[in-house]
Amino acid sequence: MVDVCVLGLGTLGRATAALLARAGLRVHGVDTDAERIRGLAERKDVQLEPGLSDLLAVALQAGLEVGTTPVSAEAYIVAVPTPLDRDRAPDVAAVWSAVESLREVAPRGALVVIESTCPVGTAQAIAATTPGLLVATCPERALPGDLLGELTRNDRLIGGVTVDAAEAAAALYRRFVDGALHLTDARTAELAKLVENASRAVQVSFANEVALIADSYGVDPWVLRALVNRHPRVDILRPGPGIGGHCLPVDPWFLVCDRPQQTGLIAAAARVDEARREAVVERVCALAEHREGPIACLGLTYKPDVADVRESAALDIVRRLLERLGERIRVADPYAPPLAGVDTVSTDEAVGDAALVVVLVAHRAFRGLVIEAEVLDVAGVFA
């Protein structure tokens, strides 16, 4: 029997498994993607998170095991994706599949911790179908680009279906988390995770709506933001092309779908996000109509200085522009991985003879550019 079995070896699951192994625990990682498992086992895995490849190599050398099926363990951590379906409802099928697979091998009294973001009440429902197991939830708070630091430094919420489950989960996470652990019940922890990301999504949407308002008045949104934030109790976030990433565009819908009567503001934030994206596309097309030559789009990732393109507003806008303007669009991003249907060139090649340069992501690599063409700076690189 191993100490911990981690189900789901995406970026978060790999990092958690490696951190537990570094803490001296016997860890077995599980993923249904056989190619991913093979890459890990053969040490050929390429990680985009700083430090994760090295940590994984050390953990594998120290005995971290990986495979496609769970094994008997004292504790299980479920870290599988919970995306939205076509109707923007949460799809937790992978969570239930993981629970079903571990139920066959988990000894009585084992701990099951759900790290995947889930609708409120999921942990209780799992506990009802797994008698004899301790069920808890511990939502991650991790920022791409500093994943390992965030997983170890940040405070964590530990929500147990029972007090015993919460205490058992806390004992496990204390092995690698330096931040404070806050014990509560499972429903509160699940709701807290959703509220955290809904709060951030609403704040980003407000910043983007302010930018839309400023544009409509012919006011520079960056100058406006700087002046408004001089107020001692106002702190408007930076506007951008829209909300991106694996959490903010997704997690608020868990609440909207489950509590539509109580989430009018959260749902409205999603409408603002779509309006912002469309406004950027329309503005670029309007500017392009009166210019001849290439249109350079700088940035594809969902945030600066990372390689993550999940739910990226910049990528979405570029794809819409490619449909509208075709070969006139040149795209550059020093971080983004290869993407189907989006060819990229170097930044210098993109801006060299461009008639218009559209900055969609505030990568540091773009800050020192000398651009002769007109610039539409959606990300505030030159603000």
Backbone torsions as a table, in degrees:
resi	resn	phi	psi	omega
1	MET	NA	133.4	176.3
2	VAL	-90.0	168.5	179.4
3	ASP	-75.1	-46.1	-175.6
4	VAL	-138.1	137.7	173.2
5	CYS	-117.2	120.2	-179.0
6	VAL	-101.8	119.4	-178.6
7	LEU	-101.0	114.8	-176.2
8	GLY	107.0	108.0	-176.4
9	LEU	-115.3	43.2	164.6
10	GLY	-68.9	-169.5	-175.4
11	THR	-57.1	-44.9	-179.3
12	LEU	-66.2	-46.0	-178.9
13	GLY	-64.6	-40.3	177.9
14	ARG	-62.0	-44.5	-179.0
15	ALA	-63.2	-43.9	-179.8
16	THR	-63.9	-43.8	178.8
17	ALA	-61.9	-43.1	-179.4
18	ALA	-66.0	-39.8	179.2
19	LEU	-65.8	-39.6	177.6
20	LEU	-65.6	-40.2	178.0
21	ALA	-65.6	-40.0	178.1
22	ARG	-63.0	-29.7	179.0
23	ALA	-76.8	0.3	175.7
24	GLY	97.8	6.7	180.0
25	LEU	-88.0	153.1	173.6
26	ARG	-84.2	117.4	-170.7
27	VAL	-123.5	138.4	174.0
28	HIS	-123.2	121.0	179.3
29	GLY	-98.2	142.0	-175.5
30	VAL	-129.1	137.6	172.6
31	ASP	-150.6	145.2	-179.9
32	THR	-79.9	-10.5	178.5
33	ASP	-84.9	101.5	-175.6
34	ALA	-62.5	-33.4	179.9
35	GLU	-68.2	-38.2	176.3
36	ARG	-62.7	-43.4	178.7
37	ILE	-62.4	-42.8	179.9
38	ARG	-62.6	-42.4	178.5
39	GLY	-62.1	-40.0	177.5
40	LEU	-66.6	-46.9	-177.0
41	ALA	-62.6	-33.7	-179.2
42	GLU	-91.6	6.9	178.8
43	ARG	60.1	29.7	179.7
44	LYS	-103.6	7.2	-177.0
45	ASP	-68.8	134.3	177.3
46	VAL	-107.6	124.2	-178.7
47	GLN	-111.6	142.3	179.3
48	LEU	-94.2	-13.6	179.1
49	GLU	-82.0	132.2	179.7
50	PRO	-56.6	128.8	174.9
51	GLY	84.3	-13.1	-173.4
52	LEU	-73.3	-38.8	178.1
53	SER	-59.7	-45.4	-179.7
54	ASP	-64.6	-42.4	-179.8
55	LEU	-64.3	-41.1	178.5
56	LEU	-63.7	-41.8	179.2
57	ALA	-59.8	-43.7	178.5
58	VAL	-64.2	-43.3	-178.5
59	ALA	-64.8	-42.0	179.1
60	LEU	-65.3	-39.2	177.5
61	GLN	-64.4	-33.2	-177.5
62	ALA	-83.2	-5.4	175.7
63	GLY	122.6	3.4	174.1
64	LEU	-58.3	123.9	179.8
65	GLU	-101.7	150.4	176.8
66	VAL	-136.1	149.0	179.8
67	GLY	-168.4	-177.0	-176.6
68	THR	-101.5	-2.0	178.7
69	THR	-134.3	145.6	179.2
70	PRO	-71.8	159.3	179.4
71	VAL	-124.7	171.3	177.5
72	SER	-64.1	131.4	-176.4
73	ALA	-150.5	159.7	175.5
74	GLU	-76.5	-27.5	-179.4
75	ALA	-145.4	150.0	178.1
76	TYR	-127.8	136.8	174.5
77	ILE	-118.4	123.1	-179.8
78	VAL	-99.9	115.1	-177.3
79	ALA	-132.9	60.7	-178.0
80	VAL	-106.0	161.5	-177.5
81	PRO	-68.8	147.1	172.1
82	THR	-131.1	77.8	-176.4
83	PRO	-79.1	-178.6	172.5
84	LEU	-95.5	146.4	174.4
85	ASP	-85.8	-171.6	-175.7
86	ARG	-62.9	-25.0	179.0
87	ASP	-93.9	12.1	-178.5
88	ARG	62.7	30.1	172.9
89	ALA	-99.2	146.4	-178.5
90	PRO	-66.4	135.7	178.2
91	ASP	-107.7	104.1	-177.5
92	VAL	-105.7	23.0	-178.5
93	ALA	-60.1	-37.6	-178.5
94	ALA	-66.0	-33.9	177.9
95	VAL	-64.2	-48.5	-178.5
96	TRP	-66.9	-34.3	176.1
97	SER	-64.0	-41.3	178.2
98	ALA	-63.9	-42.7	179.5
99	VAL	-63.3	-41.8	179.3
100	GLU	-61.3	-40.2	-178.4
101	SER	-69.3	-36.4	-178.6
102	LEU	-79.0	-24.7	-179.4
103	ARG	-58.8	-29.5	-176.9
104	GLU	-73.4	-21.9	-174.3
105	VAL	-121.9	-11.8	-174.8
106	ALA	-71.8	128.8	176.5
107	PRO	-73.8	156.4	178.9
108	ARG	-59.2	136.1	-180.0
109	GLY	89.6	-2.8	179.1
110	ALA	-67.1	155.2	179.3
111	LEU	-96.4	135.9	174.3
112	VAL	-121.9	117.9	180.0
113	VAL	-112.6	126.8	178.2
114	ILE	-96.4	111.2	174.2
115	GLU	-92.6	-23.8	178.9
116	SER	-59.4	141.8	175.3
117	THR	-69.4	127.6	-173.7
118	CYS	-136.6	158.7	172.2
119	PRO	-60.7	153.1	178.9
120	VAL	-61.5	131.9	-180.0
121	GLY	101.2	-5.5	-177.7
122	THR	-64.0	-45.0	-178.8
123	ALA	-60.7	-40.4	178.2
124	GLN	-63.9	-41.0	179.5
125	ALA	-64.1	-39.1	178.0
126	ILE	-65.3	-43.1	179.7
127	ALA	-60.7	-35.2	-179.4
128	ALA	-67.0	-24.7	-178.9
129	THR	-100.3	-1.4	-178.9
130	THR	-129.0	64.0	180.0
131	PRO	-58.8	140.6	180.0
132	GLY	92.0	-5.7	177.7
133	LEU	-111.2	149.1	175.6
134	LEU	-90.7	124.8	-175.3
135	VAL	-117.9	130.6	178.9
136	ALA	-142.2	169.5	175.1
137	THR	-129.8	142.1	178.2
138	CYS	-140.6	85.1	-177.8
139	PRO	-62.6	140.0	178.9
140	GLU	-78.3	151.8	170.8
141	ARG	-129.7	87.9	-172.0
142	ALA	-136.6	131.8	-178.4
143	LEU	-102.3	122.5	176.3
144	PRO	-54.9	140.5	-176.2
145	GLY	102.3	-22.9	176.5
146	ASP	-145.2	42.8	-171.9
147	LEU	-59.0	-49.0	-176.1
148	LEU	-64.3	-42.3	177.8
149	GLY	-63.1	-42.2	-178.9
150	GLU	-67.1	-40.0	-179.0
151	LEU	-66.4	-28.7	-177.9
152	THR	-95.3	-33.8	-174.2
153	ARG	-87.8	-34.6	-171.4
154	ASN	-70.3	149.3	169.0
155	ASP	-62.5	150.6	178.2
156	ARG	-127.7	146.7	173.2
157	LEU	-94.0	131.5	176.8
158	ILE	-116.5	109.3	-179.5
159	GLY	-110.1	116.6	-179.1
160	GLY	-102.7	143.1	170.2
161	VAL	-64.9	-31.0	171.9
162	THR	-129.0	164.6	177.4
163	VAL	-62.2	-40.7	179.2
164	ASP	-60.3	-39.5	179.8
165	ALA	-65.6	-42.6	178.9
166	ALA	-62.4	-43.2	-178.9
167	GLU	-67.8	-37.9	178.2
168	ALA	-65.8	-41.6	178.7
169	ALA	-65.5	-40.7	178.9
170	ALA	-61.3	-40.8	178.9
171	ALA	-61.8	-36.5	178.9
172	LEU	-69.5	-47.6	-175.0
173	TYR	-72.2	-22.6	175.6
174	ARG	-65.4	-15.1	-179.6
175	ARG	-69.9	-22.6	-179.4
176	PHE	-139.8	-4.2	-179.9
177	VAL	-100.3	123.8	177.4
178	ASP	-87.0	-24.6	178.2
179	GLY	-67.9	168.9	179.8
180	ALA	-72.2	146.3	175.9
181	LEU	-106.9	124.4	-176.5
182	HIS	-109.2	111.6	-176.3
183	LEU	-86.4	135.8	178.4
184	THR	-154.0	-170.6	175.9
185	ASP	-86.2	162.2	-172.4
186	ALA	-63.4	-42.5	-177.5
187	ARG	-63.2	-39.4	179.4
188	THR	-65.9	-42.2	179.7
189	ALA	-64.4	-42.2	178.5
190	GLU	-62.5	-44.3	-179.7
191	LEU	-67.8	-38.5	-179.8
192	ALA	-58.9	-43.4	179.4
193	LYS	-59.7	-45.3	-178.8
194	LEU	-67.6	-39.5	179.9
195	VAL	-67.8	-38.8	177.9
196	GLU	-55.1	-50.0	-176.4
197	ASN	-77.3	-30.0	174.3
198	ALA	-65.1	-38.8	178.0
199	SER	-60.8	-46.1	-179.8
200	ARG	-66.5	-38.5	179.5
201	ALA	-64.1	-41.2	179.0
202	VAL	-65.0	-41.4	-179.6
203	GLN	-66.2	-40.3	177.2
204	VAL	-65.8	-41.5	179.0
205	SER	-63.0	-37.5	177.7
206	PHE	-63.7	-43.2	178.0
207	ALA	-60.1	-41.4	179.8
208	ASN	-70.1	-34.7	176.6
209	GLU	-66.9	-39.4	176.1
210	VAL	-60.5	-39.7	177.6
211	ALA	-63.2	-39.4	176.7
212	LEU	-63.4	-41.8	178.7
213	ILE	-63.5	-45.4	180.0
214	ALA	-60.0	-45.6	179.1
215	ASP	-58.9	-38.5	-177.7
216	SER	-66.6	-25.0	178.1
217	TYR	-95.4	-2.0	-175.9
218	GLY	74.0	25.9	179.9
219	VAL	-103.5	138.8	177.4
220	ASP	-67.4	116.5	-176.3
221	PRO	-64.0	-26.6	-178.5
222	TRP	-77.1	-38.3	174.3
223	VAL	-65.0	-44.1	179.0
224	LEU	-58.4	-48.0	-179.2
225	ARG	-60.1	-45.1	-178.6
226	ALA	-60.2	-40.6	-178.6
227	LEU	-72.6	-43.2	-179.6
228	VAL	-63.0	-37.9	-178.3
229	ASN	-73.5	-3.1	171.4
230	ARG	-72.1	-17.4	174.6
231	HIS	-65.2	135.4	-173.4
232	PRO	-66.3	-15.2	-178.3
233	ARG	-122.5	21.8	178.1
234	VAL	-122.8	134.7	178.3
235	ASP	-146.5	80.5	178.4
236	ILE	-76.2	133.6	179.9
237	LEU	-70.6	170.1	178.4
238	ARG	-72.9	131.0	173.8
239	PRO	-73.6	168.2	179.8
240	GLY	-163.2	-163.1	-178.1
241	PRO	-77.5	-14.5	-178.3
242	GLY	152.9	179.6	-177.8
243	ILE	-87.2	133.9	179.0
244	GLY	-138.4	-176.2	179.8
245	GLY	101.1	174.8	-175.3
246	HIS	-86.4	-5.5	-176.2
247	CYS	-116.4	-57.0	-169.7
248	LEU	-61.3	-38.9	178.0
249	PRO	-77.4	-11.4	-171.9
250	VAL	-107.6	-54.1	-170.0
251	ASP	-59.0	-38.5	179.6
252	PRO	-58.1	-28.0	-179.4
253	TRP	-69.9	-20.9	175.0
254	PHE	-61.5	-37.9	178.8
255	LEU	-77.5	-43.2	-177.8
256	VAL	-61.1	-42.3	-179.3
257	CYS	-67.2	-36.7	-175.1
258	ASP	-86.9	-29.3	-177.8
259	ARG	-134.6	64.3	-175.3
260	PRO	-61.9	-30.0	-178.3
261	GLN	-74.5	-20.5	-176.2
262	GLN	-106.7	4.1	-171.2
263	THR	-124.9	36.8	-178.6
264	GLY	-60.1	-42.2	-179.3
265	LEU	-67.0	-42.4	-179.3
266	ILE	-64.4	-41.9	177.9
267	ALA	-65.5	-37.1	179.3
268	ALA	-64.2	-34.0	178.7
269	ALA	-60.9	-36.9	178.0
270	ALA	-66.2	-35.9	177.8
271	ARG	-67.9	-36.8	176.3
272	VAL	-63.1	-40.1	-179.7
273	ASP	-60.5	-44.6	178.6
274	GLU	-65.2	-39.5	178.8
275	ALA	-63.1	-38.3	179.7
276	ARG	-64.7	-46.8	-179.8
277	ARG	-60.5	-46.0	-178.5
278	GLU	-65.9	-36.8	179.5
279	ALA	-64.4	-39.8	178.0
280	VAL	-63.3	-45.5	179.6
281	VAL	-60.1	-46.3	-177.9
282	GLU	-66.0	-35.7	179.9
283	ARG	-69.0	-41.5	177.8
284	VAL	-62.2	-44.3	-179.7
285	CYS	-63.9	-38.2	178.8
286	ALA	-66.2	-41.8	178.1
287	LEU	-67.5	-38.1	-179.0
288	ALA	-66.8	-28.6	-177.8
289	GLU	-62.1	-28.8	-176.4
290	HIS	-104.1	15.5	-179.9
291	ARG	-136.3	148.1	174.9
292	GLU	-107.9	141.1	177.9
293	GLY	117.3	178.0	-176.1
294	PRO	-67.2	153.0	173.7
295	ILE	-113.4	116.0	-179.4
296	ALA	-90.7	127.8	175.3
297	CYS	-112.1	119.1	-177.2
298	LEU	-104.9	112.3	176.1
299	GLY	112.8	132.5	176.8
300	LEU	-130.1	-21.5	-175.0
301	THR	-76.9	168.1	-174.5
302	TYR	-81.1	-15.6	178.2
303	LYS	-152.8	167.1	-176.9
304	PRO	-66.5	144.0	166.5
305	ASP	62.2	28.1	171.6
306	VAL	-131.8	164.9	-179.6
307	ALA	-99.5	11.5	-173.3
308	ASP	-85.2	121.6	179.6
309	VAL	-112.7	12.7	-178.8
310	ARG	-62.8	125.4	179.0
311	GLU	53.5	30.7	-175.7
312	SER	-68.5	125.8	175.6
313	ALA	-67.0	-37.7	179.2
314	ALA	-61.4	-45.3	178.9
315	LEU	-63.2	-42.1	178.4
316	ASP	-60.3	-43.8	-179.8
317	ILE	-65.4	-42.7	179.0
318	VAL	-61.4	-42.4	179.7
319	ARG	-64.9	-37.6	176.8
320	ARG	-66.1	-39.4	179.2
321	LEU	-68.2	-36.0	176.4
322	LEU	-62.0	-37.3	177.2
323	GLU	-67.3	-35.6	-175.7
324	ARG	-85.0	-41.1	-171.3
325	LEU	-114.8	-6.8	171.9
326	GLY	58.3	-128.4	-172.6
327	GLU	-69.0	-9.3	176.5
328	ARG	-69.7	-20.8	-176.5
329	ILE	-84.0	125.1	171.0
330	ARG	-115.0	137.2	-173.5
331	VAL	-122.7	136.7	176.2
332	ALA	-136.8	136.9	172.9
333	ASP	-158.1	115.9	-176.8
334	PRO	-71.9	-9.4	-176.1
335	TYR	-109.1	-32.2	-169.6
336	ALA	-64.5	141.3	175.0
337	PRO	-74.7	168.8	175.7
338	PRO	-58.8	137.7	-175.9
339	LEU	-130.3	136.8	-179.9
340	ALA	-62.9	129.1	175.0
341	GLY	81.9	0.1	-179.8
342	VAL	-129.2	100.0	176.7
343	ASP	-83.1	140.1	-179.7
344	THR	-119.3	157.2	175.7
345	VAL	-130.1	175.3	176.3
346	SER	-67.2	158.2	179.5
347	THR	-60.5	-43.0	179.8
348	ASP	-61.5	-40.8	179.5
349	GLU	-67.1	-36.5	-178.5
350	ALA	-65.9	-42.6	-173.9
351	VAL	-93.1	-11.5	-171.4
352	GLY	-47.7	-58.8	-179.3
353	ASP	-120.8	28.8	-176.9
354	ALA	-68.1	145.1	174.4
355	ALA	-85.0	-23.4	-179.6
356	LEU	-151.9	137.2	177.2
357	VAL	-116.8	122.8	-179.4
358	VAL	-109.6	116.2	-179.4
359	VAL	-96.4	114.3	-175.1
360	LEU	-105.5	-21.9	-179.2
361	VAL	-135.2	135.7	-174.9
362	ALA	-86.7	55.1	174.8
363	HIS	-63.4	141.4	177.9
364	ARG	-60.2	-29.7	-178.8
365	ALA	-64.3	-18.1	-178.8
366	PHE	-89.5	-13.9	-169.0
367	ARG	-65.6	-33.9	-175.8
368	GLY	-93.0	10.3	-176.6
369	LEU	-67.5	139.9	172.0
370	VAL	-103.5	112.7	-173.9
371	ILE	-118.8	124.9	-179.7
372	GLU	-87.3	-26.9	-179.4
373	ALA	-75.4	169.7	174.5
374	GLU	-66.3	143.8	-177.1
375	VAL	-118.8	130.2	167.7
376	LEU	-105.6	101.6	-171.6
377	ASP	-96.7	86.9	-179.0
378	VAL	-73.0	-28.5	-174.1
379	ALA	-95.6	-8.3	177.5
380	GLY	79.0	26.9	178.7
381	VAL	-63.6	-38.1	-176.0
382	PHE	-104.9	12.4	-178.1
383	ALA	-72.9	NA	NA
